[in-house]
Amino acid sequence: MSTIAPPTSSRAATISLTAAPAHAQPAPAAAGAVTLADEVRDDRVPRRARVSAFEICHAAAALAAEGGLTLATYLIHLPMTAALVVHLLIVATLAGSLFRRRAETVDLSAPLLTLIATSVAGPLGALVGVLSLAWLARPVAPAPLLQAWYDRIALSTTVDPETELSDRIASGRVLDTSAPPPLALVGIIRTGTLEERQAALGLIARFFHMNYLAALNDALSSDVPVIRVQAAAVAARIRPRLAEETDRRIAEAADLLRDSERPAAHDRSLQLVRELDQAIESGLIDKPVADAAAAIAARLTADIDCQALPLRAIATLEDMARLDAFERRLIATRQFPRLRILRRRRRLVAHGFHRVRTMPRKHLARTADLATLTEPAAGGA
């Protein structure tokens, strides 16, 4: 069987084979599989420059040629002109090898450094080129601050939960459990300070929701000119989105009405009626959209069965708001029988289900007569 020997350095790992049993079947060679004595490079650690066999041979050849030229100059007294010509030939040969190498689209930083140093300093430059290979082959260790910045840009940093929680607490993004509950936007717009009102309007502009329309309407009719101006700017900003949200809810309501076999979706129908009424009452949508919203809201109202409407003994604020909005629509459309049924059912749910039985008057009178007849008999005894 084949095993992979652990790497002896951080750069490469060599694949070795051990003797396999005679009965073992040879594994099929996969496409692109490495063969024996192939070197598996680990390129995950960045290097300053590529240092392979070509770079080593290039620097060694430059050092040998320049060293031989220097020895020839001192031993056989080679003329300076001839030495310069030979030096230029060496530089041209090194440059030609680099020119042929560039077609392979590999990193040529190391041989280019050797070429420049050799052309300028001769044998000393070639020696510098050979010695620089060891420095260029070392992995790059970026500064911790620079590496942290790179990781932050790449969004590859991992923060432990404790640090993340402490950062959120320090920046005020965690709810304080001992703080009082937040005020409703309507209450802030009506009774808050100027800064609180402006902050509430900024919240409405950034995170618009249909339930914020009541607070925005109060801000538009505020007695403070600054609040009215800011509310008008917020209204102009949210009008396109409000129209899109209204169209989406109209389409959803039409789907609910079209599907006759849909499961009970009373909560969603009540929510759609409430949101459509809010959009209509805001006056921020065009008349065709408002007419379509009013028509689909009327159809939804007629489709809701007040006797089969599920009511909860412990209702949330959202449930109570939906039912209150539905009652206001029933009052506006003068559907008082349905309103009485709904209110009676809500009272029963709020106070507990019980049954009141009244005794007939004849039965009460007979009971009184029996009581009067038994009193003298009891006295005589």
C-alpha angles and dihedrals in degrees: 000000000000123000133184116233117223113260117263094209140019092256106058147007122209121217114227131185128219127203112282125209117269093241094051116110116231112250115243114257111249121223111273093008118158119252132217117305092012114145118231107213121211104213096169091096109068118232129206091238140345113274114185136143091286093056092048093048091045093054093042092051091050091050093047094048095046091043091051090048091052093049091048090051093054100035104042095022095241111199116256092239092054091046090052092050091050090048091053090049090052091050091047091051092051091047091049092054089051091049091055091045095054091072089070091063095230132141110279099179096113098048090041090055089050091049094051094045092047094048091051104036104020113209093003090054091050089051090050089051092053093047093046091061091074091052094045092050093058117101118257113249107196120206114272093240092050092047091050089051091051091049091050092051091049091047088231098126119116120208122197115239093248093056092045092051093048091050091051091049092048092050093046097245095126121082114249105230091202093054121099117260115274118262122247116259091241091056091048093050091049103040107011128107122265092261092049092050092049091048090050092051090049089052091051091051095049100038105026120188132170091244089063093066094088091056091046091052090052090050091051090056095042120133091227111089094209091055092047092051093048091045090052090052091049091049091052089050097050099040096092092047092046090054091051092048091049092050090049092052092047089054091047091050090050089053091051092051094044095054104074093178096052119131119255107295101166094136092054092046091052090048092050092049091051095048094045090051090049091052092048094047092048092067090215097114128076120262097251090053091045092051091050090048092050092049095049091044090054090051091049091049091052091048095055113093109216092198094053096039108124112237126191125220090217103040124187123231089256091054092050091048091051093050092046090051090049091051091051089053091050089051092047091051092042095238094149099158090058090044092055091050092050095047092047090052092047091052091050091051092046096050099032130264113286138152125229116208121191121205117229117253094239091057091050092051092049090051090052092051092051090051093053092048094052095050097071091044090054091048093051092050 
